[in-house]
Amino acid sequence: MIGADHTSTRYGGLLAGLDNLLSGTFASVSGGALNTASGNWASVSGGDSNKASGTGASVSGGERNTASGGLASVSGGDNNRASGTGAS
């Protein structure tokens, strides 16, 4: 863990930034604030208030984005959703 006020409930992950949550196994939040990686192998690369909840899902940045489908991805922007399997 790098930064302050993080919460981690799983193992094998990476947390950086401020006040981020990691609850997926081998998930990562590598920057930003108030981001959540709850899917196994999910990742949030930065931004603010983003969520990656699908298995292997990713959010690369922006604000209030959600990747909830398996292997779904959101590249950035504001308030975007990727909910189907492999959606982007």
CORVENUR-V122298 format. One record per backbone hydrogen bond with DSSP energy under -1.0 kcal/mol. NH is the residue of the N-H (numbers start at 1). CO is the residue of the C=O. Records with the same first field share a line. If there is no record, write none. Layout:
BEGIN
NH=CO, CO
END
This chain:
BEGIN
2=15
7=20
9=22
14=27
16=29
18=32
19=4
21=35
22=7
23=37
24=37
26=11
27=24
28=42
29=14
30=44
33=47
34=18
36=50
37=21
38=52
39=52
41=25
42=39
43=57
44=28
45=59
48=62
49=33
51=65
52=36
53=67
54=67
56=40
57=54
58=72
59=43
60=74
63=77
64=48
66=80
67=51
68=82
69=82
71=55
72=69
73=87
74=58
79=63
82=66
86=70
87=84
END
